[in-house]
Amino acid sequence: MALYEHVFLARQDLAQAQVDALAENAKKIIDDNNGRVVKTENWGLRSLAYKIAKNRKAHYVMLEIDAPGDVVAELERQTQINEDVIRYMTVKVEGHEEGPSVMMRKSDRDRERRGDREGGRPDRGDRPERSERPRRDFDGE
């Protein structure tokens, strides 16, 4: 059997439970046709680069699949029919990544950066506060 990554974008106005139901539906289609879902990742609600069907954001979900080609064809057919899915893409891969995907690692890294910023500004060093700095006149004196 071949290895695939299937990513779909669901409408922004769906609740997280509805997005999870879409992922479960995709898993059911694959399992019913003798395929196997290796991993499922929910990348969350993210901004789109441009509007798609009046949506500025979308819920991203990725499935790593181990299945024959006809299973993927059926999955894409069912996905195309679904009105809640605004885009999808299936890519054949040589092997699946171990651990979290790049998108999940990126969100962890962003979360760590936000945590650093909340603790203050460590990059200020010995600089005096604005009120302690000498004032200059407009003519440079």
C-alpha positions in Angstrom: 0.0 0.0 0.0 1.1 3.6 -0.6 1.6 6.4 1.9 -0.3 9.7 1.5 -0.9 12.9 3.4 -4.4 14.3 3.0 -5.0 17.9 4.2 -8.4 19.6 4.1 -9.7 23.0 5.0 -13.1 23.3 6.6 -15.2 26.5 6.7 -14.4 29.0 9.4 -17.9 29.1 10.9 -17.9 25.4 11.9 -17.5 24.5 15.6 -14.5 22.3 16.6 -16.8 19.4 17.2 -18.0 19.6 13.5 -14.4 19.7 12.3 -13.7 16.6 14.4 -16.7 14.9 12.9 -15.4 15.7 9.4 -12.1 14.0 10.3 -13.9 11.0 11.7 -15.9 10.7 8.5 -12.7 10.7 6.5 -11.2 8.0 8.8 -14.4 5.9 8.4 -14.2 6.1 4.6 -10.5 5.0 4.7 -11.1 2.2 7.2 -14.2 0.9 5.3 -12.1 0.6 2.1 -9.2 -1.4 3.7 -7.0 1.6 4.4 -5.4 2.8 7.6 -5.1 6.3 9.1 -1.7 6.5 10.7 -2.0 9.9 12.3 -4.5 12.8 12.5 -3.4 16.4 13.3 -5.7 19.3 13.8 -3.8 22.5 13.0 -6.6 24.7 14.2 -8.2 27.8 12.8 -5.7 29.7 10.6 -5.8 32.7 8.3 -5.9 32.1 4.6 -3.6 33.9 2.1 -6.7 34.9 0.1 -10.4 34.6 0.4 -11.8 31.2 -0.6 -15.6 31.1 -1.0 -16.0 34.2 1.2 -13.9 32.7 4.0 -10.8 34.5 5.4 -10.0 31.7 7.8 -10.3 27.9 7.8 -9.9 24.9 10.1 -6.9 22.8 8.9 -6.8 19.1 9.4 -4.1 16.6 8.2 -4.4 12.8 7.9 -1.5 10.5 7.3 -2.8 7.6 5.3 -1.6 4.1 4.4 -3.9 2.9 1.7 -4.2 1.9 -2.0 -4.9 4.5 -4.6 -8.6 3.6 -5.1 -9.2 4.5 -1.4 -7.7 7.9 -1.9 -9.9 8.4 -5.0 -13.0 7.6 -2.9 -11.9 9.9 -0.1 -11.4 12.7 -2.5 -14.8 12.1 -4.1 -16.5 12.2 -0.8 -14.5 15.3 0.3 -15.4 17.1 -2.9 -19.2 16.5 -2.3 -19.0 17.9 1.3 -20.1 21.6 1.5 -18.1 22.2 4.7 -14.8 21.5 3.0 -13.5 24.4 1.0 -10.2 23.0 -0.2 -8.3 19.6 0.0 -5.1 18.2 -1.2 -3.7 14.7 -1.2 0.0 14.1 -1.7 1.8 10.8 -2.1 4.9 10.6 0.2 7.9 8.3 0.6 7.4 8.0 4.4 5.5 9.6 7.2 7.2 11.9 9.7 7.9 10.7 13.1 6.5 12.9 15.9 4.6 16.1 15.2 4.5 17.7 11.7 6.2 20.9 10.9 3.0 22.9 11.4 2.6 21.5 14.9 6.2 22.3 15.8 5.8 25.8 14.5 2.7 26.4 16.7 4.7 25.1 19.8 7.6 27.5 18.9 5.2 30.4 18.5 3.7 29.6 21.9 7.1 29.6 23.5 7.9 33.0 22.0 4.7 34.4 23.3 5.6 33.1 26.8 9.0 34.9 26.6 7.3 38.2 25.7 4.9 38.1 28.5 7.6 38.1 31.1 8.9 41.5 30.2 11.5 42.8 27.9 14.8 41.1 28.7 16.5 42.9 25.7 16.4 46.3 27.3 19.6 45.8 29.3 20.9 48.8 31.2 19.1 51.4 29.2 17.5 54.0 31.5 13.8 54.5 31.5 12.4 57.2 29.2 11.8 59.6 32.0 15.5 59.3 33.2 17.0 60.1 29.7 18.3 63.6 29.1 16.0 65.7 26.9 17.2 67.3 23.7 15.8 70.4 22.1 14.8 70.5 18.4 18.0 72.3 17.4 20.2 69.6 18.7 21.3 71.2 22.0 
